[in-house]
Amino acid sequence: MTETPADDLTRMTFLEHLEELRKRLFYSAIAIAGGFFLAWWKAADLFRIAQRPILEVLPAGTKLAYTELTEPFMLYVNIALIAGLFLASPVILLQVWLFVAPGLYRHEKKWVFPFVFSTTVLFCAGGWFGYEIAFPMVAKFLVTMGADFTPVLKIDDYLAILSKILLGMGLVFQTPLAIVFFVRIGVVTEKWLLQKFRYAVLVIFVIAALITPTPDIPTQCAFALPMIALYLLGIGLAWLFRKRGKPATA
């Protein structure tokens, strides 16, 4: 008997979905905890790396400051947690795939390794972009704006801004895969996305304004410009990997 597409799907009840979600969250938490403890032993070294972009634009000899006794300890906890998230990202993204896998057809489930590999690479690439390009640009602009004043930067405020940019860029870099996914399932087409490019630019700048840690224009551009480039890249990849059985229509 020939198997129909409907028979290729795994059916789960609402409670089974909740149980599956709980299990995936549990494994993700274990992975983050493991990454945290691995990073904890190098937390001081990691923060020395993390503060390099700001020290390069501050006056020579300037150090970051703290005003509460517990701030250095909490700083190292947070820096280890951020590093742990990046270390655990392959496991976390695998759990995301395993959670949605029951709703996929059998031939689609074979994409598990490409999905985990590509999303992990893009997440880490986004973090690298935030650290090497976006944040130094933002830091230089903000420090230049305060050139007439004596900088006293608190370590927790600095890490809060840096972590939002690193993690935010990691998520932003998932844009191409999200576009490919929605094109593959037929929600949109690459032609339609290209036709709506100018509206997409407007939406991207609105999103950038909402997710940026500071309200200044350079920080928003640091998020928006990569998102625009990734949007176009996603359209190109969607065209490359679209289903070839029938022509795409807008």
Residue pairs with C-beta under 8 A, 6 or more apart in sequence:
5 105
8 105
8 106
8 107
9 102
9 103
9 104
9 105
10 101
10 102
10 103
12 20
12 102
20 99
20 102
21 99
24 95
24 96
24 98
24 99
25 95
27 91
27 95
28 88
28 91
28 92
28 95
31 88
31 91
31 92
31 95
32 81
32 84
32 85
32 88
32 92
33 84
34 84
34 87
34 88
35 83
35 84
35 85
35 86
35 87
35 88
36 80
36 81
36 83
36 84
37 80
37 84
38 84
38 87
39 46
39 79
39 80
39 81
39 83
39 84
39 87
40 76
40 77
40 80
42 83
43 76
43 77
43 79
43 80
43 83
44 76
46 79
46 80
46 83
47 75
47 76
47 79
47 159
50 79
50 131
50 159
50 162
51 64
51 158
53 131
53 135
53 136
53 139
53 162
54 64
54 139
54 143
54 153
54 158
55 62
56 136
57 136
57 139
57 140
57 143
57 144
58 143
58 151
58 153
59 151
62 151
64 153
64 154
64 155
64 158
65 152
65 153
65 154
65 155
66 72
66 75
66 154
66 155
66 156
67 154
71 154
71 155
71 156
72 155
74 156
75 155
75 156
75 159
78 156
78 159
78 163
79 159
82 159
82 163
82 166
82 167
85 92
85 167
86 123
86 124
86 127
86 170
89 119
89 120
89 123
89 124
89 170
90 116
90 120
93 115
93 116
93 119
93 120
93 123
94 112
94 116
96 119
97 112
97 115
97 116
101 109
101 112
115 177
118 177
119 174
119 177
122 170
122 173
122 174
122 176
122 177
123 170
123 171
123 173
123 174
124 170
125 173
126 166
126 169
126 170
126 171
126 172
126 173
126 174
127 166
127 167
127 169
127 170
129 169
129 173
129 226
130 165
130 166
130 168
130 169
130 170
131 162
131 166
133 222
134 165
134 169
134 222
134 223
134 226
135 161
135 162
135 165
135 166
135 222
137 218
137 222
138 165
138 214
138 216
138 218
138 219
138 222
141 216
141 218
141 219
142 214
142 216
143 151
160 213
161 213
161 214
164 211
164 212
164 213
165 213
165 219
165 222
168 211
168 212
168 213
168 223
169 223
169 226
172 223
172 226
172 227
172 230
173 226
173 230
175 227
175 230
175 231
175 233
175 234
176 230
176 233
176 234
176 237
177 234
178 234
179 190
179 193
179 231
179 234
179 235
179 237
179 238
180 234
180 237
180 238
180 241
182 188
183 189
183 190
183 193
183 238
183 242
184 238
184 241
184 242
184 243
189 242
189 248
189 249
189 250
190 235
190 236
190 238
190 239
190 242
190 248
191 248
191 249
191 250
192 250
193 200
193 231
193 234
193 235
193 238
194 235
195 250
197 231
197 232
200 228
200 231
201 228
204 224
204 227
204 228
204 231
205 220
205 224
207 223
207 224
207 227
208 220
208 221
208 223
208 224
208 227
209 215
209 220
211 223
212 219
212 220
212 222
212 223
213 219
242 248
